[in-house]
Amino acid sequence: MRIAHISDFHYTHLTWNPFRLLSKRFLGHLNWIFCRKKHFFESQLDPLPKLFKELKVDLILFGGDFSTTALREEFEKGVQFVKKVPIPWISIPGNHDHYTFRSFRNKHFYRYFTNKRGSISHPVEFFTLKEHGIEAHKLPNGYGWVVAMDTAQATNPYSSEGLFSDALERNLLEVLTLIPETDSIIMLNHYPFLLNDEPRRNLKRGPALEEILKKDHRIHLYLHGHTHRHTIADLQEAGLPIVLDSGSCAQGRKGAWNLIDLEKDGCKVSSYKWDHKWTKTRTEEFLWKRK
């Protein structure tokens, strides 16, 4: 099974309506104008739908941050991109998709991106990202499950922290009990569980999530974005999953995403990076060691 993992689009729409800027969004606009505008380019996203088709991708995992400041116009740009990709997909929000307290409270992201559920009848389908912060999607042909989480939240203007809350921990543990013991799991989250070198960007209670990852050996892959640092790290010897940071697909010459060829006993991960076009730069092979 072939899976594309891409994240951190940061579609942007600048508004000069003062009522829409009475929030953290004002600083977000300034950051875009004076910093991010020089490094993020929506145009390099345009070739991806055609490329995914050529690569015969079976599933796309969107890792969050479709928007920059959670404006309607930004989400609509993301929707237009997704409509060009006639491939099954699963999406989660990032911190920019819950950018203001109002957008977070009213769950604006889910007006635009709601995942289609499988056709199976299973108790795990009771859990949804919008209501419970977690969803489990069964992959075809015995390839296991994707467990997607929403750990993003609205924060003060100088923070982009996420939260693995007590409630979400309880929901995750219950979801894991509903997945058969013999099935493999891919976990999709916007945030890395490991502590960041910038505390204001960390996942609160990340160590609690790390403990669950250590204990449940069915979790072979942990996929995230947020950092804009493309990374492939095999942490199996430390009792943890293989960790894949997709990087940001819109970040100019640092733009990146991962293509995962999923097999029953392991996977191949190909790195794609932007250099005037999307180019595969390397492929690494992994076997599941945690069983």
N, C-alpha and C positions, 0 to 999 in steps of 0.2 A: 504494500500500500504506500502511495506517495503523498506526502503531506508538505505543504508550504506553510512556514511560520513567519509572519511579517507583523511589524508593530510600529507604533509611533509615527503616524502619518503627519500629524499636526497641520491638517487643513486649517486655513486662516481666513477670516473675514474681519476687516477693520470697520468698526462702526463709530460714528461720531455723535450718536444719540446719547446725550448726557445721562438719561435715565438708565441706559444699559451699561453705563460705565461706573455706576455708583456701587462698586464692589471691587474685589480682587482683579476683576477684568481690566481695570484701568492700568494697573502695573503690568498685566499680561500684554496689553497693547504696546506699552513702552518697551518692554523687553523684546517684542517682535520687531518693532521699528528700528531699534538701535543695536540689536544683537542677532536674533535668530533669522531675520530676513536675509542676512548675508550667507547663511549656511543651510537653509532649508528650501527645497525647490519642489513644488507640486508636479512640475513637468516630468520629472524622472519616474513618477508613478505611472505615467500613461502607458509605457510599453508592457507593464506587468500582466494585464489580462491576456494579451496575446501570448506572452511567454509561458504563462501557466498552462494555456491550452497546448502549446507546442511540447511542453514537458510532460503532458498527460498527468497533471496533478489531480489526485482523487479528492482531496479535502484541503481547505485553507483554514488555518487558525489565525484569527486577528487578535493581536495581543494588547489592544487598547491604544488610547490617545489618537483617535480619529480626528479630534478637534484640538484647538489651541486654547480657547476660552469658553467652550461649551455653548457657543452661539448656534442658533437654529441653522443659519446659513452654512456654518462649518460642517454640521452633521449632514446637511443635504449634499454637500460635496462628497462626503464619505459614502452616502447612499448611492450616488451616481457612479462612483468607482465600483462598488459592490455589484451593481446591476450589470456592469460590463463583464463580470466574472460568472459564467454559467456553471459554477462548480459548487458543491455543498460547502458550507462554511460554518464556523463557530466563532463568535466574537465575545470579548469581554471589554468592560470599560477600563480606562486608565484614569489617573488623577486629573488630567486636563478635561476629561469627559464629565467629571463631577466638579468642575472648576470653582463654581460659586456655591454658597450655601443653598441658594434657591434651586439651582440645577440639580444639586445632590438630593435635597429634600423631596423635590418633585420627580426625581428619577427621569430627567429629560432624555438621557441616553437611550433608555428602553423604548421611547417612542419611535426610534429610528432603527434600532438593532435588537431584534428579538430572535433568538435561535429557534430553528425548527427542531421539534422533538422527533425521536425515532418512532417507528410504528409498533414497537414492542409494548406489551403491557407489563410494567414492572413498578414496584413500589418506589424506586428511586426517582421516577418521573414526577413525584410529588414535589420535589425540590426544584426551585427555579432561581436563576440569578437575581431577578428583580425582587423576589419576596424573601429569599433565604440566603442570597449571596453565593449560591453554589448550584451547579448543574452537572449531571453525569450523562455522557452520550456514548452509547455502545457503538463501536466500530464494526464494520462488516467483516465477514469471513474469519472470525475468531482472533482479530488483532487486538482485542481488549477494549479499553474505555478511555475517553478523554474526560477528566474531571476539571471543570472550569470554575474559577472563583472570582468574586468581585471584592477586592480588598481596598479599593480606592475610596477616598472620602474628600469632602471639602475641608480646607485648612486655612490658617491665617495667611496673609500675603507673602510671607517669607518661608513657607514650608510646603513641601510636597510629600509629606509622610502618608503612608498607607496604614491600615489597621487590620490585623488578623484578630478579630474580636473573640471574646469568650463564646458568644452565640455562634459565630461562624465556625469556631473550633468544634463545638458540639455537633453542628450540622455536618461538618466534614467527617467526623468520626462515625456518625450514623450512616452517611452515604457509603463510606468504606466498608461498613458491615453488610451493606446490601449488595455489594459487588462480589461475585464468586471468588473464592480463595485462589483459584487457579488462573484467574484472568490478570493480564498486564494492565498497567495504568499509566497514562500520560497526564501530568498535571499542568494546567495552564493558568498562569497568574501574571498580572502586570508587573508585580514587584518581585525582586529577588528576595529569598528568605535570609540570606546572609547579610550581616551588617555592612553598610556602605561607609566609605571614607568621609561622606558628608551626612552627619546624623539627621539633618533636616529633610533628607530624602529617603530615610529608612522605612522599613515595614515594622511598625510597632508590634511587639509580641512575635517577631520573626523567630526567635529561639523556640517558641512553643510549636510553631509549624515545623521547624527543623527536627524536633523530637519525633513528630509524627512521621516525617519522611524517613527517619532512621529506623523506626519500628516496623513500618509497612514495606516489606521487600518487594511487593508487587509494583511499586511506583518506580519505574525504570527511567523515565524522562521527566525533568522539571523545566518547563519552558516559560521564559519571561522576557520583558522588554524594559522600559523605564529609564535605564542607565544610558542609552545611546552608545553602548560599548559592546560591539559584537564579540561574543565569547563562546567557546566550546570547552567544557571542563568535565572530565570523567572523574567523579568523586566516589565511585563505587568502592574503592579500597578503604575509604573513610566511612563506609556504611551509608552513603547517601546516593541519590540518583545521578545520572548524567545530566548536567545543567547546560542549557542552551539559551544564551541571550541573543535575540535576533538582531539587536541594534535597531537603528531607525532607518526605515526604508526611504526616507525623504532627506536625509542629512548629507546632501552634496557628495563629495568624494569619500565621505565616511559612510555613505549609505550602504545598508546590508540587510540580508535576510537569510534564512536557512531552509534548505530543502531536505526533507527527511524521508529516506526509503526504509519503511518499517517492515521488519521481518519477524518471524515468530520467536527467534532466539537472539535478536539483536537489531541493529539498524546501521544505515550509512547516512552520514550527515554531510551535505555539500554546502559550502559557503558561497553565496552570491554577493558580489560587491559592485558598486557603481563606478565606472570610469568611462564616462560618455555613453556607455551602454551597460546593461547588466551582464556580468561575466562570472562564470564559475571559477573560483580561485583555488579550491582544494576540496578533497573528499576524505573523510575519516570514517573508519569502520569500528563498530563497538559490538561486543557480545554482552548479554545480560549476565552479570556475575552475582546479582542479588536474587536468590530464588528461595 
